[in-house]
Amino acid sequence: MLIIPKVRGFVCTTAHPVGCEAHVQEQISYVKRQERIANGPKKVLVIGASTGYGLASRITAAFGSNADTLGIFFEKEPEPNRTASAGWYNTVAFEKAAKAEGLYAKSVNGDAFSDAIKEKVIQILKDEVGPVDLVIYSVASPRRTHPKTQYTAKSVLKPIGQTVTEKTLDTDKAEVKTITIEPATPEEIADTVQVMGGEDWEMWLQALEEANLLAKGCKTISYTYIGAKQTWPIYGKAAIGKAKEDLDRAAKALHHYLSAKEGTAYVAVMKAIVTQASSAIPIMPLYISLLYKVMKENGLHEGAIEQIYRLFATQLFNNKPVDAMKRDEAGRIRMDDWELREDIQEKVEDLWAKVDTQNLYEMTDFKGYQADFLKLFGFGFSSVNYEADVNPEVF
């Protein structure tokens, strides 16, 4: 079939298998061009492994330090006349590349929040991998069914305590407009913490430890975003922000929990990039488009793979003492340091005040935003013939 992008708002309902492979190969090639991570991990579990920072972590571990990897994700498989989700194709491409270099690479497709998937993963680790020395937790989901209570919580993208009216970008119409968002209720805030907070991360590590599957010195890390003041009302100081605070709580608890085996737990604050998750958050597409323009002009722009390689090479695996790492008062590793540079944010704020529909392409890098969005689904690669007939059922 001929596969073309079908975009509705922040969702692309098609994915191109050849394009997704090109995207994965682009990231692999980047890691291979960098210095090897000499003290990097060797057996890695990535929970949320198919897109964004989770996929970049799996690629960096495998091709930056020859790690064996087990990846967990929840993706749609292909049908004869319907494409799989991009994450499914990304994983096929990753496994193909990893196995070609003699690396162990296996994946489990299912609900990472469930006990059944945890049990399945633990059995695979027991049978095929052994104790892991790095656990990446990079799950982004709009809902979570609690494995004990069976209650399904849904996260919301709402402020706390006040109605917020702010600029946003209608990416379908390339139109800058205002959006008004009502505050979250206490129940919605609690549900958002249940979905996006740290409880499931803790459950994974506890299950692994009980199964004797955490190696001595094991590290675990979860990714978060805080952002600048333009995004605080809907992100950092909103319902999602409360969930991110719960990640900090979980990291401290896990750090204490892992200390007996000289292990560590971290939250890493990443910079804003185009992901399937960030595209769904009001205000973020406009902020990211402005940020891209300013950071590219200053030679500071990074995508997911550049961020994760820098995290691994300069923070997690360089034998620095913990107090020499780029950490803030809450103990988080700050990889958003370039985004939050004073000169970068001053310029973004200046452009934010001036941007409108008429000057959108002049004031922002919306073209770069659009290109990165389509790349998430395998579109826009010059090496791919998008007029060719493609079998969506790639195995």
N, C-alpha and C positions, 0 to 999 in steps of 0.2 A: 504494500500500500504506500501511497504518497503521504508523508507525515509533515504537516505544517503546524506552526504554533496557533493554538486557539486560546486566546487570553481573555479572561473576564475579571476585571479588577486586579486583585492580588494573586489570582490563580491562573495557571496555564494547565489546561486539561489534557494536553498531549505532551509527549516527551520523545525525543529522537534517539534511538539506541546508538547509532554511529556518532552522533554529536555528543552524547553523554560520555562515550568512550574517549572522544577527543578532549573533553573537559577534564576527565580523570588523568589522561596522559599528559596534559598540560601541567597539571599539578605535580605529577610524578617527576616530570622533566625538571621542574623548578627545584625540587628537593635534591635530585641527583646532581644538579649544578652547584649545590652548596657543599660546605665541608661536612664530612661525616660527623654524626653525633657520637663521639667516642664512648661516652659513658651512658648511652641511651638505653631504653628498655629493651627487653628481649622477649617477653611474653605479655601481651597486652589484650585487655578486654575493653572494647569500646561500646558503650551503651548509648545508642543514638548515632550509628556509624555511617549512615548512607548519604548525608548531605552536609553542607556547611562546615562548621568547626569540627564536628565529629568525624566526617569523612577526611578532612584535612589532617586530623590527628592520626587517623589510621594510616594514611599515606605517609606522613612524616615518620611514624614509628617504623613502618615496614621498610621504606626506601631510604630513610635517614640513619637507621641503626639495625637493619636486618631483623626486625622483630617479627615473631609469629603473632598473628592477630585473630581474635574472634570478635565478630561484629554483631550487634543486635539492632534491629530496626523494625518498623511497622510500615511496609510498603505494599502497593498494589501490583500484583503480578499481571503479565500481559494476557490478552485473549486474541483469538485469530484476527479480529478486526478492530482491536482496541489496544492502544499502547499501555505499557506498564507505567508506573510513576517513575520520575527521574531517578529517585533513590534506588529503585530496583535495578535499573540499567547501570547506574554508577557502581553498584556492588558487583555486578557481573563483570564489568570492565576492570575493577580493582582486583578481584580474585584471579582473573586471567593474567594480569600483569604480575601479580605477586607469585603465583605458581610458576610462571615462566622463569622466575629467578630463584626457584627452589624454596620459597617461603611458605610456611603454613598459613592458609587463609580460609577461614570457614565463617559462615554467617547463619543467623537464626532470624527468621521473619515472624514477628508476633508482638504481642502487647507486653512491653518491658515492665509494665506495672504489675503484671499478674504473677502469682506464685508458680503457675505452670511453666512459664518461660524461664523463670529463675531456676527451677528444678532441671529443666532441659539443658540450660547453659552449664549448670554445675556438673551434670553428668558428662557433657562433652569435655569440659576441662579435666575432670577426673580421668576419663578414658584416653584423651588425645593430647592434652597440652601440659597439665600440671599447674602448680601455683603461679599466679601472675604477679608481675612486679609493677604494673601500671594499670589502673582502672580509670578510664575516661567516662564521665557522666555528662552527656550532651543531648538530653531529651527535650524536645519542644513539642508540646501537645496541647490542644484546646480543652481536653477533658481527661479525667482519670477515674477509673473504677477501682475503689480501694479493695485490695485483695482480702481483707478481713471482714469488712462491713458490707461490701458490695455496693456501697453508695457511690454514685457517679457524680463527681464534682466537675463543674465547668468554669474555666477561667474567663475573666472579663478584662477589657481594655478600657478601664474607667478611672477617673481621678477619685481622690478621697476628700470628702468634706466640702466640696465646692463644685459648682458647674464651671466647666472650662470652655472658653471660646478662643480658638486659635487658628492660624493659617494651616492649611493642608494642601496636598496635591492630588487631584484626580488624575491618576496615571493613564486612564483610558482616554480622557479628553485633553490631556496636557493642559489642565486648567488649575490655576491657583485660586482657592476659595477658602472660606472660613467654615469651620465645623464646631458645633456645640455638643458637648458630651456631658451628660448628667452624672453625678457622683455615684459610686458603687455603694450598695447597701452593706451592712456588716456581714450578712450571709454571703454576698458575692465576694467580699474580701477574703473571708474564711475559705471559700471554695477555691479561689485563685491560689491561695497559699497551699491548699491540698494538692493542686495540680502542678504548680510550678515551683513549690518549695523544696526543702531538702529531705523530706521523709523517705521517699523512695530511694534516693541515693544512699541513705543510711541502711535501709532494708537490704539493698544489694550487698553492701560491704559486710553487714552482719551475717548474711547468708553465706557469703564466700569464706568468711573467717570460720564459721561453724563447720564448714566442709574442708577446712585446712587448705584453702586454695589461695591464700595470700602469702606471697614470698616475704622473707625477711627484708625489711627496708622498702616495702611496697609503698608507692605513691598513688594517691587518688586526687583527681581534680574535676571540678565542675565549672562551667563557663557562665558568665553573667555579663550584663551590660548596665551601666549606670547613666551615662550620657551627660549632656550639657543642659543648661537651663531651658533651652527651647523645648526639650523633650521631657523635662521633669514632671510637668502636670499630668502627662499620660503614661509616663514610664517610671522614672526613678523614684518619684514621690507619689506614685499612684498604687492601684491594687497590685500590679505586677511588682512594684517596688517592695511591697510587703512580703511577697513571695521570695524576692531576692534577698531580703533580710533574713528570711528563714534558711536560705542557703548558707549564710554566714554562721548561723547557729549550728547547722548540721556540720559544717566544716570543723568548728571547734570541738564538737562532740566526737567526730570521727578522728580528729587529730589525737585526742586523748585516748580513744579506743585503740588506735593503731600504734601508740607509743610503745607498747609492750614488745612489739616486734620491730621497733625502730622505724616504723612507717610514718607517713605524713599525709595530711589532707589539706587541700588548698581550694580556694575559689579564685579564678582568674577573671579579671575584668577586661573584656575585649573591646576593640573599637567598633563603631557602627559600619556594617557592610550590608550589601543586598543579599538577603536570604529569603526563603519562603516565609519564615516567621516574621522578619522585620517588615516585609512588604505589606503585612496585614495590619500593622499598627498605625493608626492615624497620626499625622504629623511627621512620622519617620521618613517616608519617601522624599518629602521636600527637604528635610534636614540633611538626609544622606546625599541628595543631589548637590546641595550647597557645600557640604563637607568635602565631597569628592573633588569639586572644582578647586577649593582652597588647598587641600592636601596635595593634589597633583601638581598644582602650580609651585608648591614648596618642596616637591620631590619626596614627600612623606607618605604617599598613598600605599596602603597594603590591602590585599584581599585576604581571604581566609587562610590560604596556604602560607603566605608570607608571615602572617601573624603567628600561626602555630609553629612554624619552623623557628621563629625568633624566640617564642616561649620555651620550646624544648632546648634550643641551643644556648640561650643566655640565662635562663632562669631555672628550669627543672633539672637539667642534667649537665651542669658545668662545674659541679663540685664547689660551688660557692657556699659559704656559711649562710644559714637562713636569714640572718639579719643584714646580709649584703644584697639580698634580692630586692626587686622593686616592689616593695610592699607598703600598704597604707596603714593607718591606725587600726583598722579592723583586721589586718593580717592578709588582705587580699593581694594577689600579684597584679600589678597594674600594667597591662599591655595597651591601655588606652592613653598612655602618656603623650604620644604624639598628637592624637586627636584633641586632647585637652590643653595643649600648649596655649599660653595666653595669646600669642599673636594669631594662632589659628582661629581660636574662638572669637577674638575681636573682629576678625574679618567675616566670619560666618554670621555673627550678630548684625554687622553692618549690612550684609547682603540680605539677611532675613527681613530687615525693615523695608528694603526696597523692592524685593522680588514680587512680581505679579504675573498674570497670564501673558501679557504682551512682551515682557522681557525675560521670560522663563529660560529660554535657550541661551540667552546672553549672560544671565546672572548665575546660572547653575550648570552643572554637568548632567542634566537630565538625559542627554544622549548616552552618556556612560552608564547611568543608572539603568536605562532601558536595555542596553547591551548586556550588562551583567545579569539582569533579570532573565533575559532569554537564554543566556548561557547556562543558567541553573537547570534548564530543561533540554539542553543539547542543541540549541539553535544559535546561529551566528558565527560558526567556525568556518574560516575560508577553506580549510582542508576537506570539508564535507560537501558532497553533491546532494543538495536537498531536493533535486528533481528526480533522483533515482528512486526506483521501487525498493521498499524496505520491508523485511519481515519483522513485525513487532515482537514475535515470539523468539527472542534471542536467549539462548541457554549456553 
